[in-house]
């Protein structure tokens, strides 16, 4: 008798960091940078994170302690637009 086993494949999203975001991340303290990448990896794996759609924009923000990460979720690709402290990240 054949046994039917359903296999579940989870696909991780690909994270792409823009040049502007990379510059912001390079200026951060290493501990903050590691926390941001850990949160992005969790989001890419499908775990729950504190994410919200930004008003008047197609972008989302992920909260990482006092820092915010602006992302553009394009399905399989997550583009990191910018990252920084919550007070100054939204100003253009």
Buried (B, 14 or more C-beta within 10 A) or exposed (E): EEEEEEEEEEEEBEBEBBEEBEEBBEEBEEEBBEBBBEBBEEBBEEEEBEBEEEEEEEBBBBBBEEBBBBBBBEEEEBBBBBBBEEEEBBEE
